[in-house]
Amino acid sequence: MELTKKGFLGPGIDCLGPDMGTNEQIMTWIKDTYVNMKGEKDINAEGCCTGKFINQGGINGRAESTGLGVYYCAKELLNTDSFVQAAGLGRKGVQDKTFIMQGFGAVGYWAAKFFAKDGGKIVGVVEYNSAIYDANGLDVDDVRNHMLQNGTLANYPKADEITTIDPSEFMEKPCDFLVPAAKEKAIHKDNAHDL
């Protein structure tokens, strides 16, 4: 309401998108509040934010869009000769490259799913309260289901290594790509030299 009152929100001003701590329900509430306040004067009021439920003006593909963008960026890099040579990755492409996902929410899960579908191997998942690693690769959907059911990866039965003490240390495990897909400042001056 305050963003709307101050003129900071609207389809032609600033269209909000979902981020950490939000979901389709919250984005729909934002849309409903804006429409309630401005709908009589703004024919495009429902366009004040993205990430809404599909039956409330959302669009198919929104949930995976950011993770898909991460995948496309990495895929482009991995198909660029100069990058592959400079990084010492051998041959081009996602196939057989290893990935550690720092964060396994809306961005990390979907990026991991696209990497795996393209032949990449997800070897680690780092969450705020736990982390897992398996050099042979992890099943993305199985890890996701476990995380959703338990709220942690602490007891995930199909990983070689698990920690709940300092999950961020698992970002230093061997991989071709570390994907920071959660909270900002995951990579900083104290850990950058170890990554």
N, C-alpha and C positions, 0 to 999 in steps of 0.2 A: 504494500500500500504506500509506504513512504517513497519508494523509488518512483512509483506512478505519480504521486502528488507533486514531487519535485521535477517531474518531466525527464527523469533519467531512463525510463523504460518505455518501450513501445515498438511496434513493428517497423517504424521508420526512424527510430532513434537508436535503441540498443536492444537487440533481440537476445535474451538470455539463453544460455545452453546449460545442460546438466553438468555437474562437476562432482567432486568428492562430497559425500554426504547427501546427495540428492538422488532422486529416482523419478520414474514416470509419474508417481502420485504427487510428489512435490511440484514438479513442473506443471502438472494439470491444475493444481491449486493456484499457482502463480497466474496461469492463463485465466482461470475462473475469476480471480480477484480483479485482474486487469479488465476483463470483459464486463464485470459488474460495475466498475468505475467509469470506463470509457466506451463501452460497447455501443451506446446509442449515437455517439459522435464519430466513431472510427469503424468503418466497415471491415477493416483488416485486423480488428482487435485480437482475434485468435492467433495471429502471427506474432504475438509479443514474446514468445519463447519457443524453443525446440524441446524435444525429449518428452513430449506429452504422450499419454496413452493414444494408440492409433485411433480408437473410437472417439477421441476428444480432439482430433485435428493433428495428431502425430503422423509420422510417415514411416513406412517400412524401411528398414535398414539403418535407422538412427542409432539403435543400440550398439551395433558393431562398427559404426562409421569411423570413430576415432582410432580404434584398433586396426581397422583396415588401412587407414592413412599411415600408421606406423609401419605396417607390413609393406605398403607400396614404397615408402621411402627406403626401407632397408633393402627391398628387392632391387630397386633402382641402383643403390650403391653396389650391391652384389653383382650387378650386371655391367659395372663400369670397370674396365681393365685397369685403369690407373689406381683405383681404390683397392681392388682385389690384390694387386701386386704390392702396393704400399703396406697393406695389412697382413701380407704373407698368408693369404687364405687359399692358395693353390688355384683351383678352378673357379670360374664364375658360377653364380646362381645360388639359390637358397638350399637346394638339395644337399643333404648331409652336413650342413652348418649347424652348430650348436648354439642354443640360446638360453640365457638365464633371464627370467622375468622378475623385475623388482616391482611387485604389485600384481595382483591377480583379480582385479575388479573389472569394470567395464572396458578399460583400455587393454590391460595386460592379458586378460583371458582371450579376448577376440584376436589380438595380435598373435598370441601363441597358437590359437586355432588355425589362423591363416598360414603361419610359418609351418606348422605340422602338416597341413594339407598340401603344402608345396614341397614336402620332403625334408623340411628342417627338423631338428631334434631338440625338444625342450628338455634341458638337463637340470634346470633348477627353477624354483619358485620361492621368492622371498616376500613374505608378508610382514606386517608390523609386529605380530606376536609369535611367528614361527617361520621356519624355512625348511625346504627339502631339496635334496640333490641326488641325482642318479645319472652317472655318466652314460648309461645305456639308453636313457630317455624316459620321459614320463608321459602317461596318457592324459592329455589335456582335459578331456571331459571327466575322467575319473577323478582327477585332482580337484576340478571345479565342484563336482558333486560332493566330495568329501569336505571341502571348505564350506560349502553352503550348509551342509548338515551339521557340522561340528563347530564352525566359527574359528577353526584353527587347523593347521596342518600337523600339529604336534603328534598325533597318533596315526599318521598316514602309513598304511602297511606296505606300500609298494615302492619305497624309496630306500636307497642305500644309506643315506645320511639325513638326520633330522636334528634341528636345534630349536630351542625356545629361549635360550640364554641371550644371545646377541644375533638375531636373524640377519642383520645387515652384513655380517661377516661372510655369509654365503654368496654375496655379490662378488667376492674375490675368488670363487671357485673357477676352475678352467672352463672356458667357453669361447666361441668365436664372437658372439654378440651379447653384451649386457644391455637389456632394454629397461631404462628407468620409466616405469609406467604407473607411478603412483605419486606419492608426496614429493613436493619440490625439495631441493637441496639434498637428495639422496647421494649425489656425488659432490664431494667438497674437498677442501685442501687437506684434510686429515686422512682421506681414503683414496684420493685420485691416484696417487703413486702406486697403490697396491692393486689397482684394477687393471 
